[in-house]
Amino acid sequence: MPAVDSHLLPHLLLHSAERDPAAPALRDGARTLNYGELASQTEALAHGLLSLGLGRAERVGIYLDKRLETVVASFATPAAGGVFVPINPILKAEQVGFIVRDCDVRVLITSRERLAALQPVLAQCPSLRQVVLVDPPAEAPEGGQAGWIRYADLLDAAPQTPHRVIDTDMVAILYTSGSTGRPKGVVLSHRNMVAGARSVASYLGNRPQDRLLAALPLSFDAGFSQLTTAFHSGASVTLLNYLMPRDVLKALERDRITGLTAVPPLYIQLSQLEWPAAINEHLRYFANTGGRMPRDTLGLLRQRVPAAQPFLMYGLTEAFRSTYLPPEEVDRRPDSIGKAIPNAEILVLREDGTPSAPDEPGELVHRGALVGLGYWNDPEKTAERYKLLPTGAPGREAGLQLPEYAVFSGDTVRMDAQGFLYFIGRRDEMIKTSGYRVSPTEVEEILYATQLVGECVAFGVEHATLGQAIQVIATAPGDAQALDVAAVLAACRARMPAYMIPAGVQARSGPLPRNPNGKIDRKLLSTEWLAALESDAKS
């Protein structure tokens, strides 16, 4: 064990390297690194970034798919004293340009192909001083104001003294989808990430023998968590850029993966496939994030890998991870998102700030070491989400003089008498119909249980008499040629109260579009549906 406990993000990696430098750390296709090699490359790149003149807390953008260099850069930047900004590789040039401008990225680490696509926007990024290419061309790329340098050359830089930082300093800015179409930059500290790694690794029981699959984007908090929990535990990570769900199953079998974390849309697809029997011999757990797991999907997954423990989790980027349901509670409470993770407290508050009674709906509020530092350069949105805990709230005694900020999630939940939480819906997504408030996830849960749909999304549309009517977009299940809309509506009438029955079900070919974090994009689908309706009305 290391003599000093981890308190900065790079310590998670460096301390595991001290304990066992020969232990496997990363796999990227045929390329592998053990902990000693990964730590050495991380320290070398940190010196290289400092040689470029990187200042304390200056931002380094990382615009790459999942590969060894992505991980090295993500830990080398904070090792130098900078702030890393992981940019989702599926984003297009305009979106990348916005992020680079918004947080004044000084150094951008990317590939030759991606740099070519960015040329039209680089001239609009005056803060960008240097581009680092992991696969440089023979000649310098044209266009843009920033110079470029080979990634490999930075690894040969002379040793430099890193900037002094402490655990409350910012370490990363993770950009997440915003309601205005512009992403919001969630600022996280070293303390946030290290506390999160410890907490999640403790309840998942991660250990050096674990092999985790990084299937989610590393720009997504739950995706990056695969690295932090693994490095904290001395486990190894397989990086996967998959095209089809079957690629995930192949990786699970090939690398004898013990832990898988994914979002419900991917699990829905995986549950409809046949799994190689060998996966059940080594997969120790599967965990969900990014929305509630449909009960039918959970049942199918448990049939595929009966030996694996299911962990149902809830989290938000602003506070990393909030709750989990222990596997032993899944049969008793399959619809619950569990209780607070270690070293966090989850409150359910009314609009006046007082605690909700058992089973009374209220807003989920997260307090503790995982609460982030707000949204970068956005005081208005920060004030909406990060608020002072009122005096009298749990943990806030009247004699305390200094304020405490908590994350007010905007999610409506209820807490039962035993303290287990149940997700009801996003406040801005709740459907108000016939005098009732309906959660779209509740509608979707019932639809998945019919086994008549592959993927589905529900949303509200304005209606003259109902207030809002419920509209559903769905795909056909499995290998079915077409969605049987009549059968779906008949099943709804048999399973739902009258106010919840969809006014319409529209068939789509799958898969449904995702947002950058892999979740089904409810907002895009509802916007497209309304635009098509308006177009039909005009014609």
Summary of the structure (lengths in Angstrom):
residues: 539
radius of gyration: 23.6
end to end distance: 71.1
largest distance: 72.9
contacts: 1851
relative contact order: 0.08
helix: 33%
strand: 25%
